[in-house]
Amino acid sequence: NIKVPVVVDAGIGTPSEATQAMEMGADALLINSAIALAKNPSVMAKAMGMATEAGRLAYLAGRIPKKDYAIASSPLTGMINCP
């Protein structure tokens, strides 16, 4: 097995897409047009940076296992009944 860094260099147009790529395990993103062509490039650059960092942190933290059904996690007793 060899470890090869994964760099996504196309298709990232929004900060949410940057987050998704990093959550899937990408090592880095190369973002150009989404920033250069934005209405406010400096704000978009900051948003992309924050999204990239959030996605990487989420990847490193590890998500809870996915399930096909929901499990209630709120208590069923000790709640205040409101009319």
C-alpha positions as protocol buffer text, in pm:
chain_id: "A"
residue {
  index: 1
  type: ASN
  ca { x: 0 y: 0 z: 0 }
}
residue {
  index: 2
  type: ILE
  ca { x: 119 y: 346 z: -85 }
}
residue {
  index: 3
  type: LYS
  ca { x: -24 y: 668 z: 46 }
}
residue {
  index: 4
  type: VAL
  ca { x: -91 y: 925 z: -226 }
}
residue {
  index: 5
  type: PRO
  ca { x: -230 y: 1268 z: -131 }
}
residue {
  index: 6
  type: VAL
  ca { x: -566 y: 1346 z: -290 }
}
residue {
  index: 7
  type: VAL
  ca { x: -595 y: 1702 z: -421 }
}
residue {
  index: 8
  type: VAL
  ca { x: -929 y: 1812 z: -568 }
}
residue {
  index: 9
  type: ASP
  ca { x: -857 y: 2067 z: -839 }
}
residue {
  index: 10
  type: ALA
  ca { x: -1190 y: 2106 z: -1021 }
}
residue {
  index: 11
  type: GLY
  ca { x: -1560 y: 2129 z: -951 }
}
residue {
  index: 12
  type: ILE
  ca { x: -1551 y: 2319 z: -622 }
}
residue {
  index: 13
  type: GLY
  ca { x: -1789 y: 2613 z: -667 }
}
residue {
  index: 14
  type: THR
  ca { x: -1926 y: 2676 z: -319 }
}
residue {
  index: 15
  type: PRO
  ca { x: -1797 y: 2653 z: 38 }
}
residue {
  index: 16
  type: SER
  ca { x: -2039 y: 2366 z: 106 }
}
residue {
  index: 17
  type: GLU
  ca { x: -1876 y: 2167 z: -176 }
}
residue {
  index: 18
  type: ALA
  ca { x: -1534 y: 2238 z: -25 }
}
residue {
  index: 19
  type: THR
  ca { x: -1658 y: 2103 z: 308 }
}
residue {
  index: 20
  type: GLN
  ca { x: -1796 y: 1789 z: 142 }
}
residue {
  index: 21
  type: ALA
  ca { x: -1469 y: 1718 z: -40 }
}
residue {
  index: 22
  type: MET
  ca { x: -1270 y: 1750 z: 281 }
}
residue {
  index: 23
  type: GLU
  ca { x: -1521 y: 1540 z: 478 }
}
residue {
  index: 24
  type: MET
  ca { x: -1472 y: 1263 z: 219 }
}
residue {
  index: 25
  type: GLY
  ca { x: -1099 y: 1261 z: 293 }
}
residue {
  index: 26
  type: ALA
  ca { x: -935 y: 1492 z: 39 }
}
residue {
  index: 27
  type: ASP
  ca { x: -596 y: 1615 z: 156 }
}
residue {
  index: 28
  type: ALA
  ca { x: -619 y: 1953 z: -17 }
}
residue {
  index: 29
  type: LEU
  ca { x: -828 y: 2165 z: -253 }
}
residue {
  index: 30
  type: LEU
  ca { x: -717 y: 2383 z: -541 }
}
residue {
  index: 31
  type: ILE
  ca { x: -980 y: 2653 z: -584 }
}
residue {
  index: 32
  type: ASN
  ca { x: -955 y: 2924 z: -848 }
}
residue {
  index: 33
  type: SER
  ca { x: -1265 y: 3020 z: -1049 }
}
residue {
  index: 34
  type: ALA
  ca { x: -1505 y: 3006 z: -754 }
}
residue {
  index: 35
  type: ILE
  ca { x: -1299 y: 3275 z: -583 }
}
residue {
  index: 36
  type: ALA
  ca { x: -1179 y: 3475 z: -884 }
}
residue {
  index: 37
  type: LEU
  ca { x: -1526 y: 3505 z: -1038 }
}
residue {
  index: 38
  type: ALA
  ca { x: -1721 y: 3564 z: -714 }
}
residue {
  index: 39
  type: LYS
  ca { x: -1899 y: 3896 z: -662 }
}
residue {
  index: 40
  type: ASN
  ca { x: -1670 y: 3952 z: -363 }
}
residue {
  index: 41
  type: PRO
  ca { x: -1354 y: 3741 z: -408 }
}
residue {
  index: 42
  type: SER
  ca { x: -1198 y: 3824 z: -71 }
}
residue {
  index: 43
  type: VAL
  ca { x: -1512 y: 3719 z: 117 }
}
residue {
  index: 44
  type: MET
  ca { x: -1540 y: 3401 z: -94 }
}
residue {
  index: 45
  type: ALA
  ca { x: -1175 y: 3319 z: -25 }
}
residue {
  index: 46
  type: LYS
  ca { x: -1235 y: 3349 z: 349 }
}
residue {
  index: 47
  type: ALA
  ca { x: -1551 y: 3137 z: 324 }
}
residue {
  index: 48
  type: MET
  ca { x: -1366 y: 2867 z: 127 }
}
residue {
  index: 49
  type: GLY
  ca { x: -1085 y: 2862 z: 382 }
}
residue {
  index: 50
  type: MET
  ca { x: -1325 y: 2828 z: 673 }
}
residue {
  index: 51
  type: ALA
  ca { x: -1525 y: 2557 z: 493 }
}
residue {
  index: 52
  type: THR
  ca { x: -1211 y: 2363 z: 406 }
}
residue {
  index: 53
  type: GLU
  ca { x: -1093 y: 2372 z: 766 }
}
residue {
  index: 54
  type: ALA
  ca { x: -1435 y: 2267 z: 897 }
}
residue {
  index: 55
  type: GLY
  ca { x: -1450 y: 1976 z: 652 }
}
residue {
  index: 56
  type: ARG
  ca { x: -1104 y: 1854 z: 748 }
}
residue {
  index: 57
  type: LEU
  ca { x: -1183 y: 1875 z: 1119 }
}
residue {
  index: 58
  type: ALA
  ca { x: -1506 y: 1682 z: 1062 }
}
residue {
  index: 59
  type: TYR
  ca { x: -1314 y: 1414 z: 871 }
}
residue {
  index: 60
  type: LEU
  ca { x: -1056 y: 1382 z: 1149 }
}
residue {
  index: 61
  type: ALA
  ca { x: -1326 y: 1375 z: 1420 }
}
residue {
  index: 62
  type: GLY
  ca { x: -1510 y: 1089 z: 1249 }
}
residue {
  index: 63
  type: ARG
  ca { x: -1884 y: 1082 z: 1204 }
}
residue {
  index: 64
  type: ILE
  ca { x: -2124 y: 861 z: 1391 }
}
residue {
  index: 65
  type: PRO
  ca { x: -2232 y: 550 z: 1200 }
}
residue {
  index: 66
  type: LYS
  ca { x: -2511 y: 601 z: 947 }
}
residue {
  index: 67
  type: LYS
  ca { x: -2838 y: 414 z: 1006 }
}
residue {
  index: 68
  type: ASP
  ca { x: -3143 y: 345 z: 794 }
}
residue {
  index: 69
  type: TYR
  ca { x: -3374 y: 458 z: 1074 }
}
residue {
  index: 70
  type: ALA
  ca { x: -3392 y: 721 z: 1346 }
}
residue {
  index: 71
  type: ILE
  ca { x: -3342 y: 656 z: 1716 }
}
residue {
  index: 72
  type: ALA
  ca { x: -3504 y: 891 z: 1967 }
}
residue {
  index: 73
  type: SER
  ca { x: -3244 y: 1053 z: 2190 }
}
residue {
  index: 74
  type: SER
  ca { x: -3463 y: 1297 z: 2384 }
}
residue {
  index: 75
  type: PRO
  ca { x: -3593 y: 1193 z: 2726 }
}
residue {
  index: 76
  type: LEU
  ca { x: -3954 y: 1080 z: 2744 }
}
residue {
  index: 77
  type: THR
  ca { x: -3996 y: 1157 z: 3115 }
}
residue {
  index: 78
  type: GLY
  ca { x: -3949 y: 1471 z: 3322 }
}
residue {
  index: 79
  type: MET
  ca { x: -4076 y: 1699 z: 3048 }
}
residue {
  index: 80
  type: ILE
  ca { x: -4309 y: 1994 z: 3105 }
}
residue {
  index: 81
  type: ASN
  ca { x: -4647 y: 1953 z: 2938 }
}
residue {
  index: 82
  type: CYS
  ca { x: -4763 y: 2269 z: 2766 }
}
residue {
  index: 83
  type: PRO
  ca { x: -5123 y: 2315 z: 2649 }
}
